[in-house]
């Protein structure tokens, strides 16, 4: 009886983690847009707030996937799940930085970010399909 209640508690905690990441991501995203459009002098701060929002959205999506939940809940595969989350969030952060650079027309710095984005994405796909 005790084992089934622990499993139920873990499933509830995963759902709450998902919702927490989603709410934090939404708040940061809205704050980013408010800062960017209402306070033009702090536009760079608004750009920076997009990055943690993107990380939170990635984690919210990962925790909705049953396969990732299984990886994360297992003690044996938890390091693999954490590596996967790091790679996915890293790829999204690099993509966000690339888009900020592209929109702000800062030379061609965004081109240098394509290689790490591809490496992170392919590494994430390899880990995902291997698991």
LODO-766198 format. One record per atom (N, C-alpha, C): x, y, z. Coordinates in steps of 0.1 Angstrom, whole numbers, padded with zeros to 4 digits, always signed. Layout:
N
XYZ...
This chain:
131
+0008-0012+0000+0000+0000+0000+0009+0013+0000+0019+0012+0008+0028+0024+0009+0035+0027-0005+0038+0017-0012+0045+0018-0025+0036+0026-0035+0024+0022-0036+0015+0028-0045+0012+0043-0042+0012+0046-0029+0009+0060-0025+0022+0069-0029+0034+0063-0027+0046+0070-0031+0046+0073-0046+0042+0063-0054+0041+0065-0069+0031+0076-0072+0020+0076-0065+0010+0086-0068+0015+0100-0064+0022+0101-0053+0028+0114-0049+0038+0119-0059+0046+0110-0064+0056+0114-0074+0050+0119-0086+0039+0113-0091+0032+0117-0103+0026+0131-0101+0021+0134-0089+0015+0147-0086+0027+0157-0085+0038+0153-0080+0049+0163-0079+0054+0167-0093+0054+0157-0102+0059+0160-0116+0049+0169-0123+0036+0167-0121+0026+0176-0127+0028+0190-0121+0030+0191-0108+0032+0204-0103+0045+0211-0107+0055+0203-0110+0068+0209-0115+0065+0215-0129+0057+0207-0137+0054+0211-0150+0046+0225-0150+0036+0226-0141+0029+0238-0140+0037+0250-0135+0046+0247-0125+0054+0257-0120+0063+0263-0131+0070+0254-0139+0078+0259-0150+0070+0267-0160+0058+0262-0163+0049+0269-0173+0045+0283-0168+0041+0284-0155+0037+0297-0150+0049+0307-0149+0061+0302-0145+0073+0311-0144+0076+0315-0158+0075+0306-0168+0078+0310-0182+0069+0320-0187+0056+0319-0184+0046+0329-0189+0048+0342-0182+0051+0342-0169+0053+0355-0162+0066+0362-0168+0076+0355-0170+0089+0361-0176+0086+0365-0190+0079+0358-0198+0076+0362-0212+0068+0375-0212+0058+0376-0204+0050+0388-0204+0058+0400-0199+0066+0397-0188+0074+0408-0183+0084+0413-0193+0089+0403-0201+0099+0407-0212+0092+0416-0222+0080+0413-0226+0074+0421-0236+0070+0435-0230+0065+0435-0218+0062+0448-0212+0074+0457-0211+0085+0451-0207+0098+0459-0206+0102+0464-0220+0101+0455-0230+0106+0459-0243+0098+0470-0250+0084+0469-0248+0076+0479-0255+0072+0491-0247+0071+0490-0233+0067+0501-0225+0079+0510-0221+0090+0503-0218+0103+0510-0214+0114+0508-0224+0114+0516-0235+0123+0514-0246+0138+0515-0241+0141+0523-0231+0155+0524-0226+0160+0511-0220+0151+0502-0216+0155+0489-0210+0152+0477-0220+0153+0480-0232+0149+0470-0242+0159+0457-0241+0171+0460-0238+0181+0448-0236+0177+0440-0224+0172+0446-0214+0167+0438-0202+0155+0429-0207+0146+0434-0215+0135+0426-0220+0140+0415-0228+0151+0417-0236+0157+0406-0244+0163+0395-0235+0169+0400-0224+0175+0390-0215+0164+0382-0208+0153+0388-0205+0142+0380-0198+0136+0369-0206+0138+0370-0219+0133+0360-0228+0140+0347-0226+0153+0347-0223+0161+0335-0222+0156+0326-0210+0155+0331-0198+0150+0322-0187+0135+0318-0190+0128+0326-0197+0114+0322-0201+0114+0310-0210+0124+0310-0220+0125+0299-0229+0130+0286-0222+0138+0288-0212+0143+0276-0205+0131+0270-0197+0123+0278-0191+0111+0274-0183+0101+0267-0192+0099+0272-0204+0090+0266-0214+0095+0252-0218+0108+0251-0221+0114+0238-0224+0112+0228-0214+0115+0232-0201+0113+0223-0190+0099+0219-0188+0090+0228-0190+0075+0225-0189+0071+0215-0200+0076+0217-0212+0073+0207-0223+0079+0193-0220+0092+0193-0215+0098+0180-0213+0091+0173-0202+0086+0180-0191+0079+0173-0181+0065+0168-0184+0060+0172-0196+0047+0167-0200+0049+0154-0208+0061+0151-0213+0063+0139-0221+0065+0127-0212+0057+0117-0214+0058+0105-0205+0072+0098-0206+0078+0098-0217+0091+0092-0219+0101+0099-0210+0101+0113-0210+0110+0120-0202+0107+0119-0187+0094+0118-0183+0090+0116-0169+0096+0103-0165+0095+0092-0173+0101+0079-0170+0116+0080-0168+0123+0087-0176+0137+0089-0175+0141+0096-0162+0133+0107-0159+0136+0115-0148+0133+0108-0134+0122+0100-0134+0118+0093-0122+0127+0082-0118+0133+0076-0128+0142+0064-0125+0156+0069-0120+0160+0064-0109+0173+0068-0103+0185+0065-0113+0183+0054-0120+0194+0050-0129+0195+0059-0141+0184+0063-0147+0184+0072-0159+0183+0087-0156+0183+0091-0144+0181+0105-0141+0193+0113-0146+0205+0109-0145+0216+0117-0151+0214+0119-0166+0209+0109-0173+0206+0110-0187+0195+0120-0190+0185+0120-0181+0174+0130-0183+0179+0144-0180+0188+0146-0170+0193+0159-0168+0202+0164-0179+0210+0155-0185+0218+0158-0197+0209+0162-0208+0199+0155-0210+0189+0158-0221+0183+0172-0219+0179+0175-0207+0173+0188-0204+0183+0199-0206+0195+0197-0202+0206+0207-0204+0209+0209-0219+0209+0199-0227+0211+0200-0241+0200+0207-0248+0188+0203-0245+0176+0210-0251+0175+0224-0247+0177+0227-0234+0176+0241-0230+0188+0249-0236+0199+0243-0237+0211+0250-0243+0208+0253-0257+0202+0244-0265+0199+0247-0279+0189+0258-0280+0179+0258-0271+0169+0269-0272+0175+0282-0268+0183+0282-0258+0190+0295-0254+0199+0300-0265+0206+0292-0271+0215+0296-0282+0206+0301-0294+0195+0295-0296+0186+0299-0307+0180+0313-0303+0176+0315-0291+0171+0328-0287+0182+0339-0289+0194+0336-0285+0205+0346-0286+0207+0349-0301+0207+0338-0309+0208+0340-0323+0197+0349-0329+0185+0347-0325+0174+0356-0330+0176+0370-0325+0180+0372-0313+0182+0386-0308+0193+0392-0317+0204+0385-0319+0214+0391-0328+0210+0393-0342+0202+0385-0347+0197+0386-0361+0188+0398-0362+0179+0400-0353+0169+0411-0353+0176+0424-0351+0186+0424-0342+0193+0437-0339+0204+0440-0349+0205+0432-0360+0215+0434-0370+0229+0437-0366+0233+0429-0356+0247+0430-0351+0257+0421-0359+0261+0427-0370+0270+0420-0379+0265+0406-0382+0274+0397-0383+0270+0383-0386+0273+0374-0374+0272+0379-0362+0275+0371-0350+0266+0359-0349+0254+0360-0354+0244+0350-0353+0248+0337-0361+0256+0339-0371+0260+0328-0379+0269+0318-0371+0277+0323-0362+0286+0315-0354+0278+0306-0344+0265+0310-0341+0257+0302-0332+0250+0290-0339+0250+0290-0352+0244+0279-0359+0250+0265-0356+0264+0265-0355+0271+0252-0353+0268+0246-0339+0269+0254-0328+0265+0248-0315+0250+0244-0314+0242+0252-0321+0227+0248-0321+0225+0235-0327+0232+0232-0339+0230+0220-0345+0236+0208-0337+0248+0211-0331+0254+0201-0322+0245+0197-0310+0240+0207-0304+0231+0205-0292+0219+0197-0296+0213+0201-0308+0200+0195-0312+0203+0181-0316+0213+0178-0323+0216+0164-0327+0220+0155-0315+0227+0161-0306+0230+0154-0293+0218+0151-0286+0208+0160-0285+0196+0158-0278+0188+0147-0285+0187+0147-0298+0180+0137-0305+0186+0123-0303+0199+0123-0303+0206+0110-0301+0203+0104-0287+0203+0112-0277+0200+0108-0264+0185+0104-0263+0177+0112-0269+0162+0109-0269+0159+0095-0275+0164+0093-0287+0161+0080-0294+0169+0068-0288+0180+0071-0282+0187+0060-0275+0181+0055-0263+0174+0064-0256+0167+0061-0243+0156+0051-0245
